[in-house]
């Protein structure tokens, strides 16, 4: 539905822009325009042409999802309304089109402008976009001997995903989509997201989710920087409905950091501050510490040395009254696929396991694309 609304609004803006050509035709005397009874001089005809071009361009940029389309839209509203006022008795109905355009421009400003969560994601993730060159130093590449301190099944997993002989992982950028719901009886909400994780001295996580709740857009931004984590949710890019932070959020997002590493950057496990305990032939416990936060998780592997589940009791579920309740959390995984020689699980789920109640899945995600940033030599232990 959201995509349909997007295209309808884009079409209305383009049509509104093309209607300005009536003023052009009237001014240059190309044809009689019954809707415009007042005379229009050639000078004003150029003004009508400029307004039509800018409004139509706005519609095209909006349809193409160009992030700065709303800037052109501001100019379009001003120009269009100015020429409409010069022929007010005949063209005043065009104000309706400008009201629609103004509402879209305001949404564009809040969604893509400097105060929007999307813009904040781009600002925070931009420094990690560049891929530093990897020197010829063998220490820059992950070698089999670098896995000697790991449990055998973890070492085999890292080898199975193709991390051996590759640059040590300094971070990654992933494009993901899926669906999410707040409870077992709630409706699923589709979403698309992008995230950047970095390791070493600049460890952090920035994750942006573009979701739809009953046809209404919602922006979600997770930030883990230093020792603190936050999560903010804005409905229609304007109304903040969630602003979560504090010790529980820090601990929960530390679990997410570990989960991301295990799923999307297994090679980073070789250098991570993790204490391992072998629980069985294909089960291990990881105790991970970052910035004073220590969390635990159990990793479960299949006969092909693929990670198939991740279970932790250190996550917090947001309840209906906005309180955070500690609850077992798991992420079963499947559909391993190669991305430029790195093999990762491309489908996963998030499950809550309430005590005394049936567990339920609240999240599904599909990894569409992932690229890795090699670690700089300074980040290698």
ABEGO torsion letter per residue (X at the ends): XAAAAAAAAAAAAAAAAAAAAAAAAAAAGABBBAABABBBBAAAAAAAAAAAAAAAAAAAAAAAGBAAAAAAAAAAAAAAAAAAAAAAAAAAAAAAAAAAAAAAAAAAAAAABAABAAAAAAAAAAAAABBBBBBABAAABBBAAAAAABBAAAAAAAAAAGABGBBBBAEBBBBBBEBBBABAABBBBBBBBBBBBBBEAABBBBBBBBBBBGGBBBBBBBBBBEABBBBBBBBGGABBABBBBEAAAAAAAAAAAAAAAAAABAAAAAABBBBBBBAEAABBBBBBBBGGBBBBBBBBBBAAGBBABBBBAABBBBBAAGBBBBBBBBBBBBGBBBBGGBBBBABBBBBBBBBGBBBBBABBBBBABBBBBBBBAAABX
